[in-house]
Amino acid sequence: SRPRGVLARLAVLPALGVALLAAMVAFATPSGADTTWSVVPANADGPDGRSVIDLELAGGRQVVEHVAVINRSTEPVDFAIDANDGYLTSKGYFDMRPSDAEPTDGGAWITVPERVTIAAGATSVVPVTVSIPRNATPGDHPAGVTASLETVSGQVRVQNRVGVRLNIRVTGDYVAKVAVTGVRAEYAGSWNPFAAGSVEVTYTVANEGNVRLVTDNHVLTSTLAGESGWNDPSAARARELMPGGSRTFVARVPGAWPLGPIGATVMAVPSPAGEPLPGVAAQRAAVGTTVWALPWPQLGSLALLVLAFFAIRLNAARRRRRIEKLIMLARQESSQEA
């Protein structure tokens, strides 16, 4: 069976312009029979091809959306319907608060039927009423709607949830702003004196605005030998940041020679996730730090060269003295014979 964290795996890359896959098939085994269902955005007539519900409403407004719950099993199923706040996991995947947790944000603005019974192979369109409070804070308030089924295995009760994500945006003054904190740099040297090392930079990017963001992160290191740059190409970087959320990244910048102080600067360039926001200027953030890197392998090699040089000179001096002594003995023997 699939646990309640099923929505944690329903994420995609906002930077690629692909919406969250909000419909997913879940499997459970109530009463020994396989139960399969999916939940997708819909209009009043049925599924409408969307993968996520995007709403932009002013405070005090109300709208009725729909989700379609599709029972793909061979027997009728009674599903529990609930709405709750959405959030991002530490890895950047979308999930919802548990159904027994009281919603405090966008999930509290959603009204849905408590239950729906669907015949085998049938589809039920469920109304989703979203009512924005008049004093709602401008910006993004993620939420979701799920259809769930509880199963019992022994004495363990498991709730299987499948849902649709709602991106609720309250109109007003939008702020796209990030902060870079917790910047730490460590140097990892190479024992090969003729090879450069690398700088590992750990940093946290926090969304201090009120809209969902993705960030383009850059790390620049500088030494006496020059500068090296790094851009994060990973999928993790492209996952969005919710307002008030943060994520920690680790960058390894190669090509750093241990020539004393190494400067590391982290720059995060934010952009709105999803649709562009005309007139909203994204405020980038940059923070720097310094790590010291001493050239121990190079100093060791230099010390060995110096020792070898003096050893060679000392050996040459000893050989020269022996030769001079032999020459002197030979001269003495020659003078005695004469």
HELIX and SHEET records of a PDB file:
HELIX    1   1 ARG A    4  ARG A    9  5                                   6    
HELIX    2   2 PRO A   14  LEU A   16  5                                   3    
HELIX    3   3 PRO A   30  GLY A   32  5                                   3    
HELIX    4   4 GLY A  106  TRP A  109  5                                   4    
HELIX    5   5 ALA A  235  ALA A  238  1                                   4    
HELIX    6   6 TRP A  296  GLU A  337  1                                  42    
SHEET    1   A 3 ALA A  26  ALA A  28  0                                        
SHEET    2   A 3 THR A  35  ASN A  43 -1                                        
SHEET    3   A 3 GLY A  46  PRO A  47 -1                                        
SHEET    1   B 5 ALA A  26  ALA A  28  0                                        
SHEET    2   B 5 THR A  35  ASN A  43 -1                                        
SHEET    3   B 5 GLN A  62  ASN A  71 -1                                        
SHEET    4   B 5 THR A 123  SER A 131 -1                                        
SHEET    5   B 5 ILE A 110  THR A 111 -1                                        
SHEET    1   C 5 ILE A  53  LEU A  57  0                                        
SHEET    2   C 5 VAL A 156  VAL A 170  1                                        
SHEET    3   C 5 GLY A 139  SER A 153 -1                                        
SHEET    4   C 5 VAL A  77  LEU A  88 -1                                        
SHEET    5   C 5 PHE A  94  MET A  96 -1                                        
SHEET    1   D 5 ILE A  53  LEU A  57  0                                        
SHEET    2   D 5 VAL A 156  VAL A 170  1                                        
SHEET    3   D 5 GLY A 139  SER A 153 -1                                        
SHEET    4   D 5 VAL A  77  LEU A  88 -1                                        
SHEET    5   D 5 ARG A 115  ILE A 118 -1                                        
SHEET    1   E 3 VAL A 178  ALA A 188  0                                        
SHEET    2   E 3 GLY A 197  ASN A 207 -1                                        
SHEET    3   E 3 SER A 246  ALA A 256 -1                                        
SHEET    1   F 4 GLY A 226  ASN A 231  0                                        
SHEET    2   F 4 LEU A 213  THR A 223 -1                                        
SHEET    3   F 4 GLY A 260  PRO A 272 -1                                        
SHEET    4   F 4 ALA A 285  ALA A 293 -1                                        
END                                                                             
